[in-house]
Amino acid sequence: MDQFAPSDEGEIIDFVRAAIANEAPLEVAGNATKAALGRPVEADRRLSTRSLRGIHFYEPSELVVSLGPGTTMRELTDLLDQNGQELAFEPIDYAHLFATEPLGGTIGSAVAVNASGPRRIKAGAARDHVLGFSAVSGRGEAFQSGGRVMKNVTGYDLSKLMTGSYGTLAILTDLTLKVLPKPEMEQTLLLHGLGDQNGIDVMTEASGLPHEVSSLAHLPAGCVAAIGPLAGQTAAVTALRIEGPETSVAKRKADLQEHFAPHRAEFSVLSDAHSKTFWGALRDCLPLCAHASDIWRLSTAPTEGARLVETIRKSGVDAAAYYDWAGGLVWLATTTNAETAAPEIRRALHSSGGHATLIRADASSRAGVDVFHPQPTALAALTARIKNSFDPERILNRGRMRKDF
């Protein structure tokens, strides 16, 4: 595939307009670390934003950074580390799933796919941290939205629209993000040996307590050994992450342990460094990465996670799974081929509510099934109207999200 890396917005406009004139769609990417995420793109040329990199504005005291979309996650993470700050939405790093360089993806691609990690239930998703952006639409027109602070965001909040659009509406040329101080410390309270439904019940209860648990996950026994701090352990674990000042963390951890003592589970605690490793592994799907299988990401009501997986298994789909977001996010690996698994997974979701995305599969499977959950008729029509507004000629990432665009 031919690849171009424009150095500024003007060159991107020229490339897009030329693509429209030649009826030649473009694959839009950063460093192409997520090229296997979504349906195969129908294009012979790739427009990369990797040359649009660097920090344009960073004011740690104002908790805001403006930068080029081609800036790698490693560059941004290193900068924020120096100032004790972070992206609170913890963007997933797909390197382990797609065998690419760790932190080699770009911030533009992370925003484009709305990459969000275990802290989402407290801090929100990537889309909630985008203050503003500049972009070039599929019409070859430059536009911008938002600003450097929330009070400057007026009119339509296009940031929410661009985040999660997988580069099918516009090419980002500049981003402004909200950043936050890192917690003073974190610890993770583990309850060992609970069944899936019991683990989800604990997470549901914990999320309603006044102890500010920032992340909640449950790993069945088969998923535990892949997590470094738990290597060699065989019992299931239910994990509650507590962050903040040291004294507060210690008190809340003790209160949680006392509260859940009636469950008669064995307790243990992951210290600050091990806790970070644990949640990073869950975020990046390490418990399932080694499976020679397709990997799905299911979103449902937190209380429905365990029942959903059981329903999928009863349908004949081979499935290993673990639960994040207090049970509302189910990572599922299956050796059942996608053509057979997809209708059963979505049938199960129809009764419990939610949606399923095929995250990892070979190209033929991703071309043959709906990678993203089919939308209801009215929502699909609205999505098509939005696409027509930004990219009527289907120039940008044609076919990545839906067969018809």
Stockholm file with secondary structure:
# STOCKHOLM 1.0

chainA/1-405         MDQFAPSDEGEIIDFVRAAIANEAPLEVAGNATKAALGRPVEADRRLSTRSLRGIHFYEPSELVVSLGPGTTMRELTDLLDQNGQELAFEPIDYAHLFATEPLGGTIGSAVAVNASGPRRIKAGAARDHVLGFSAVSGRGEAFQSGGRVMKNVTGYDLSKLMTGSYGTLAILTDLTLKVLPKPEMEQTLLLHGLGDQNGIDVMTEASGLPHEVSSLAHLPAGCVAAIGPLAGQTAAVTALRIEGPETSVAKRKADLQEHFAPHRAEFSVLSDAHSKTFWGALRDCLPLCAHASDIWRLSTAPTEGARLVETIRKSGVDAAAYYDWAGGLVWLATTTNAETAAPEIRRALHSSGGHATLIRADASSRAGVDVFHPQPTALAALTARIKNSFDPERILNRGRMRKDF
#=GR chainA/1-405 SS CEEECCSSHHHHHHHHHHHHHHTCCEEEESSSTTTTSSSCCCCSEEEECTTSCSEEEEEGGGTEEEECTTCBHHHHHHHHHHTTEECTTCCCCTHHHHTCCTTCSBHHHHHHTTCCCTTHHHHCCGGGGEEEEEEEETTSCEEEEECSSGGGCCSSCHHHHHTTSTTSSEEEEEEEEECEECCSEEEEEEEESCCHHHHHHHHHHHHTSTTCEEEEEEECHHHHTTSGGGTTCCSCEEEEEEEESHHHHHHHHHHHHHHTGGGCCEEEEECHHHHHHHHHHHHTTHHHHTSSSEEEEEECCGGGHHHHHHHHHHTTCCCEEEEEGGGTEEEEEECSCHHHHHHHHHHHHHHHCCEEEEEECCHHHHHHSCSSCCCCHHHHHHHHHHHHHHCTTCCBSTTSSCTTC
#=GC SS_cons         CEEECCSSHHHHHHHHHHHHHHTCCEEEESSSTTTTSSSCCCCSEEEECTTSCSEEEEEGGGTEEEECTTCBHHHHHHHHHHTTEECTTCCCCTHHHHTCCTTCSBHHHHHHTTCCCTTHHHHCCGGGGEEEEEEEETTSCEEEEECSSGGGCCSSCHHHHHTTSTTSSEEEEEEEEECEECCSEEEEEEEESCCHHHHHHHHHHHHTSTTCEEEEEEECHHHHTTSGGGTTCCSCEEEEEEEESHHHHHHHHHHHHHHTGGGCCEEEEECHHHHHHHHHHHHTTHHHHTSSSEEEEEECCGGGHHHHHHHHHHTTCCCEEEEEGGGTEEEEEECSCHHHHHHHHHHHHHHHCCEEEEEECCHHHHHHSCSSCCCCHHHHHHHHHHHHHHCTTCCBSTTSSCTTC
//
